[in-house]
Amino acid sequence: MQIEKLDHTCVVYVSGPLYFGTCAKLEEKITALGENYNVIFSMRGVTIADMSGIEALRDYCEGIVKEGRMCYFSCVQEPVMQMMERCGFKERFKYDMYFWSTDKVFEHITKL
């Protein structure tokens, strides 16, 4: 394992419903990330999401990837994952970017 790879990793804890109206808070968190290469969205606290919230999250993540950074998702609840699939989110962000827990993302990053 190469622990130093975690030096430029941050975790964004997302909680509450993910609707278009709540995305402004998420955008604030994302813009405050700085130069972190790996961004992990821990979504254990998100129990429901609508299409506009998922699309906003996708747009933010695409911006992160365009900057040459990586996005990962952990602890995604089943109803939210279903909405991500319906919105084509998982087509853009492949299956190796989703983990059951944040520590599993850390393990993955250190093995890259």
HUJOWO-V349351 format. One record per run of one state. SS is the DSSP state (a for helix, b for strand, c for the rest). FROM is the first residue (numbers start at 1). LEN is the number of residues. Records with the same first field share a line. If there is no record, write none. Layout:
BEGIN
SS = FROM-LEN / FROM-LEN
END
This chain:
BEGIN
c = 1-2 / 16-2 / 19-1 / 32-6 / 46-3 / 50-1 / 67-3 / 75-3 / 87-2 / 93-2 / 100-2 / 112-1
a = 3-6 / 20-12 / 51-16 / 78-9 / 89-4 / 95-3 / 102-10
b = 9-7 / 18-1 / 38-8 / 49-1 / 70-5 / 98-2
END
